[in-house]
């Protein structure tokens, strides 16, 4: 059972790391598109805002899971 928990924690940590990279990339792109203020990019800005929000929520969820893993 400990091997399974260790595997799940390692997988969750990798997912969290990838989400943090995604969050940083989306946030940086969002800043750049907002600064450009190009109306052609309006839908892209909306999509990036949704991605940043969703990614932040998932980071919070996985971080809470790592901090308080379910007991068996």
QUIZINOR-V943121 format. One record per backbone hydrogen bond with DSSP energy under -0.5 kcal/mol. NH is the residue of the N-H (numbers start at 1). CO is the residue of the C=O. Records with the same first field share a line. If there is no record, write none. Layout:
# QUIZINOR-V943121
NH->CO + CO
This chain:
# QUIZINOR-V943121
5->1
6->2
7->3
8->4
9->5
10->6
11->7
12->8
13->9
14->10
15->11
16->12
17->13
18->14
19->15
20->16
21->17
22->18
23->19
24->20
25->21
26->22
27->23
28->24
29->25
30->26
31->27
32->28
33->29
34->30
35->31
36->32
37->33
38->33
39->37
41->38
42->39
45->41
46->42
47->43
48->44
49->45
50->46
51->47
52->48
53->49
54->50
55->51
56->52
57->53
58->54
59->55
60->56
61->57
62->58
63->59
64->60
65->61
66->62
67->63
68->64
69->66
